[in-house]
């Protein structure tokens, strides 16, 4: 059985540990918002450590917006070579296909 779904490239991030990988996050085309402002998880009015501590519940709530893999959207890790070969950029329409391998390991 083969499943094919359409997505929009929503975010492309380099690996946090400096390894040669790229994380690509995909959104459903119906949910993609290209002009979404970058959200500050610490809140817009944090100017001191006291403000930060007051806003800590908000920080914990918004932490899901930071970093690869911390989102409801599918995120795939690609090698730098794979990423460069694909030539994709934020906003591109892509299709992801998933096919279950048979018991022998083949398709």
Protein Blocks (a to p, Z undefined) as FASTA:
>chain_A
ZZddddddfbdcddfklpacdddddddfklpcfklccddfkbjkbcbfklmmmmmmmmmm
mmmmgoehiafbdcddddfklmmmnopaehiacddddddddfkopZZ
